[in-house]
Amino acid sequence: MSRIRIDAVLIQAVIAGALSFAHLHDLAAAAGQDGWKAWAYPVSVDLLLVASWRRMRTTADNRAAWAWFIIALAASLGANVATAGLLDLGDVPAWLRILVAGWPALAFLGGTLLVHSPTAAPTEPQPVTAATLPAPPEPEPVPDVTVERAPEPAPELPPAPAPEDAAASPVSAPAVAVPPALLDHARKLADSHQATTGSRIDSATLRARLGVPAPLADAITAQLT
């Protein structure tokens, strides 16, 4: 538990409160409020002071709190001055008796206004409609991508016969062997070329598309036709 720190300010506050309490009691008793009623007046003044001070500490718009704080402070200071010998407590004037008699109603009104002051009504959130929702972003158009198949490496050709052997041997050169994978790829290119141009692919075009030597391109063209 937190301990109350006793210092000079706290002691001074207790002394000032006790003296002000006694002065208010004496003034109320001199104004005709005897018995327990005279003791209730100091409590009423101090409660109004505390309520107005708390309202000033917690509310930004504290003009009403300042007004009631000044009223309660005037009642406390007035009692302190009146009991200092400036007022004959044996013959209290009528207007002071009226003020003392009307103080309970005034203090009740001030305390009620300070404690039960109206607060601003909370603002209701606006309903979210379809018009207030942000429009979804339009999808970006996807560009057409054409994937071209890289040409397959041409098979290695057997070395050409030496000129001496070709002259000595009248036998014709053997036909060039075409790998099946290369033939299938060439057939796809030929079909695509025919579907695009309407004519069959020739040997020169097929050679340029495949990147193979002329004899191999001629052999592939012959097999395709």
C-alpha positions in Angstrom: 0.0 0.0 0.0 1.2 3.5 -0.8 2.1 5.6 2.2 0.9 9.2 2.7 3.9 11.5 2.6 3.6 14.1 5.3 5.2 17.4 4.4 4.7 21.1 5.1 2.1 21.5 2.4 -0.1 18.8 3.8 0.2 20.2 7.3 -0.7 23.6 6.1 -3.7 22.3 4.2 -5.0 20.6 7.4 -4.6 23.8 9.4 -6.3 25.9 6.8 -9.1 23.5 6.4 -9.7 23.3 10.1 -9.7 27.0 10.6 -12.0 27.6 7.6 -14.3 24.8 8.9 -14.5 26.5 12.3 -15.2 29.9 10.8 -18.0 28.6 8.6 -19.5 26.9 11.7 -19.3 30.0 13.8 -20.9 32.1 11.0 -23.7 29.6 10.4 -24.4 29.4 14.2 -24.5 33.2 14.4 -27.0 33.4 11.5 -29.5 31.2 13.3 -28.3 27.7 12.2 -27.8 25.9 15.5 -26.9 22.3 16.4 -25.9 19.9 13.6 -27.0 22.4 10.9 -24.1 24.7 11.8 -21.7 21.8 11.3 -23.2 20.8 8.0 -22.5 24.2 6.4 -18.7 23.8 6.3 -19.0 20.4 4.8 -21.3 21.7 2.1 -18.9 24.5 1.2 -15.8 22.2 1.1 -17.7 19.6 -1.0 -18.6 22.2 -3.6 -14.9 23.4 -3.7 -13.7 19.8 -4.3 -16.3 19.1 -6.9 -15.5 22.2 -8.9 -11.8 21.6 -8.6 -12.1 18.0 -9.9 -14.3 19.3 -12.8 -11.6 21.8 -13.7 -8.9 19.1 -13.7 -10.8 16.6 -15.9 -12.8 18.8 -18.4 -11.5 21.1 -21.1 -14.5 23.4 -21.1 -14.4 24.4 -17.4 -16.1 27.7 -17.3 -19.0 26.4 -15.2 -16.5 24.8 -12.8 -14.6 28.0 -12.4 -17.8 29.9 -11.6 -18.9 27.5 -8.9 -15.3 27.3 -7.6 -15.3 31.1 -7.1 -18.8 31.0 -5.4 -17.6 28.4 -2.9 -14.3 30.2 -2.4 -16.2 33.4 -1.7 -18.4 31.7 0.9 -15.3 30.3 2.6 -13.3 33.6 2.5 -16.4 35.5 3.5 -16.8 33.4 6.6 -13.1 33.8 7.5 -13.3 37.6 7.2 -16.6 37.9 8.9 -15.4 36.1 12.0 -12.2 38.1 12.2 -14.0 40.9 14.1 -15.4 42.9 11.2 -18.9 41.5 11.8 -20.8 41.5 15.0 -21.8 37.9 15.4 -24.3 38.8 18.1 -26.2 41.0 15.6 -26.0 39.4 12.1 -27.7 41.5 9.4 -30.8 40.1 7.7 -29.1 39.8 4.2 -26.4 37.5 5.7 -29.1 35.4 7.3 -30.8 35.1 4.0 -27.5 34.0 2.3 -26.8 31.4 4.9 -30.3 30.0 4.8 -30.2 29.8 1.0 -26.8 28.3 0.7 -27.9 24.6 0.9 -30.1 25.0 -2.2 -27.3 26.9 -4.0 -24.7 24.3 -3.1 -27.0 21.4 -4.2 -27.6 23.1 -7.5 -23.9 23.7 -8.2 -22.9 20.1 -7.2 -25.6 18.6 -9.4 -24.6 20.7 -12.4 -20.9 19.7 -11.9 -21.4 16.0 -11.3 -24.3 15.3 -13.7 -23.3 17.6 -16.6 -24.4 16.4 -20.1 -21.7 14.8 -22.2 -21.5 14.8 -26.0 -23.2 11.9 -27.6 -20.9 9.5 -29.4 -21.0 9.8 -33.1 -22.3 6.7 -34.8 -20.1 5.3 -37.6 -21.6 5.7 -41.0 -22.6 2.5 -42.7 -20.3 1.2 -45.4 -22.1 0.9 -48.7 -21.0 -0.4 -52.0 -20.6 3.2 -53.3 -18.0 4.0 -50.6 -15.9 0.9 -51.2 -12.9 1.4 -53.4 -13.1 -0.1 -56.8 -10.9 -3.2 -57.3 -7.9 -2.5 -59.5 -8.3 -3.6 -63.1 -6.1 -6.6 -64.0 -3.2 -5.7 -66.2 -3.3 -7.2 -69.7 -1.0 -10.1 -70.1 1.2 -9.8 -73.2 1.1 -12.6 -75.7 4.3 -14.7 -75.3 5.5 -16.8 -78.1 7.8 -19.6 -77.1 10.1 -20.8 -79.8 11.8 -24.1 -79.4 15.5 -23.9 -79.7 16.8 -25.9 -82.7 18.2 -29.3 -81.8 21.9 -29.8 -82.4 22.5 -31.4 -85.8 23.9 -34.8 -85.7 27.5 -35.3 -86.6 27.9 -36.3 -90.3 30.4 -39.0 -91.3 33.5 -37.6 -92.9 33.3 -37.1 -96.6 35.3 -39.5 -98.7 38.7 -38.4 -99.9 38.8 -37.2 -103.5 41.1 -40.0 -104.4 38.7 -42.6 -103.1 35.7 -40.9 -104.9 37.6 -40.9 -108.2 38.8 -44.4 -107.8 35.5 -45.8 -106.7 32.5 -45.1 -109.1 30.2 -46.3 -106.3 27.6 -43.6 -105.3 27.8 -42.0 -101.9 25.5 -43.6 -99.3 22.3 -41.8 -98.3 22.4 -39.5 -95.3 20.8 -41.0 -92.2 18.2 -38.7 -90.5 17.7 -39.2 -86.8 14.0 -39.9 -85.8 13.9 -36.9 -83.4 15.2 -34.5 -86.0 12.7 -35.9 -88.5 9.8 -35.4 -86.1 10.8 -31.8 -85.4 11.2 -31.1 -89.1 7.7 -32.6 -89.7 6.2 -30.2 -87.1 8.0 -27.3 -88.8 6.7 -28.4 -92.2 3.1 -28.7 -90.9 3.3 -25.3 -89.3 4.8 -23.7 -92.5 2.1 -25.3 -94.6 -0.7 -24.1 -92.3 0.7 -20.6 -92.3 1.7 -20.1 -96.0 -0.4 -22.8 -97.7 2.5 -24.3 -99.5 5.0 -27.0 -98.6 8.3 -26.1 -97.1 11.3 -26.2 -99.3 14.7 -27.5 -98.6 16.3 -24.0 -98.2 13.7 -22.9 -95.7 13.9 -26.1 -93.8 17.7 -25.8 -93.7 17.5 -22.3 -92.3 14.9 -23.3 -89.7 16.8 -26.3 -88.5 20.3 -25.0 -89.0 21.6 -28.2 -90.7 23.8 -28.7 -93.7 22.3 -28.8 -97.2 22.6 -32.6 -97.7 20.8 -33.3 -94.4 18.1 -30.8 -95.3 17.6 -32.4 -98.7 17.3 -35.8 -97.1 14.8 -34.6 -94.6 12.8 -32.8 -97.3 12.8 -36.0 -99.4 11.4 -38.0 -96.5 8.7 -35.4 -95.7 7.4 -35.4 -99.3 
